[in-house]
Amino acid sequence: MRFVGTCYRAHDPRWSFKPISGDGAAIRGARFNPKGVPALYLGLSIMTAVKEANQGFAHRIDPCVLCSYEVDCDDIADLTTEQGRDEYAVTLDELACGWALALAEGKRPQSWGIHDRLRARDVAGIVVPSFAPGAEPDDRNLVLWKWGESLPHRVNVIDPSGRLPKDQLSWREPE
């Protein structure tokens, strides 16, 4: 499917100068990307992005930079429905696996197999339910493994005023 829309991410400030890099996710791996594989995790709503960032600590949110993205990507698998999961031979258990616990135990998370199988089919990304604590049924994420500045996998951060830093040393003073 083709995904066209606005998405959101609450960034660790350390990565706010590279809001479309996916490098942070590649450091240790995450739910849907093995270690060493960049991935861009985006919420389909602002509240989903915040839930993903705070991971259940409703009254304790680490500092973050909330960004909006314009997305126009082809080759996306919608895994939010049983029909979509069946089409790609993905189970809900794989999606919802305890990936962080598996990593902590030195095991390969079951959800990394989704990346392996779908990238082999040239799938650029997936739409998935959010598994963040407090997520509602309509909380969804777009996870991209292939993206860039041009079609068919275009992602642009929305920053018309140039407020995002260019590197870790270039935060602008308020005017």
C-alpha positions, 0 to 999 in steps of 0.5 A: 500500500501507499502511505501518505500523511503526517506522522510524529515522533518525540525525539531524544534531544541527542538525535534532534539534529538528525530527525530522519536518520534512524541511527538511534534505532540502529544502535541496539535494535528495537522492536522491528529492526535488528541491531545495525539496521536504521529504522524510523519509528513514527506515530500516526498521531501526536498522542501515540508519539508521546505514549511511545516516548514515555513508555508508560511513565505518564507523569515522568516524561524525559525531555524530548523534541516533538517533530512532524513529518510529511510522509509519502511512501510506497511499499508499506505493509499494513499489519493492523488487521488480521487480513494484512497480517495473513498476507505477510505471514505475520502473527500478532504474537510476533508483533507484540513480543517482549523484544526488550526482554529478549535483548536483555537476555541476549536473545534475538527478538521474535519481531526481528523476523518480521523485518527479515521476511518483509525486507526480503520482499522489498517492503519499505515499512509497516503500519502496526498497532502501538504496544506502548503502555496505555495504547488504545486500539487506534494508536498506530505507528509507521515503521520505515526501513527504507526512506529518503528525500524523494519518491517513492519513499519520501519522508521530510521533517516539517521545520519551516522556521529552521528551529531544529539544530544542525548538529549537537552544538548548534541549538539556537538561542531563543529570540 
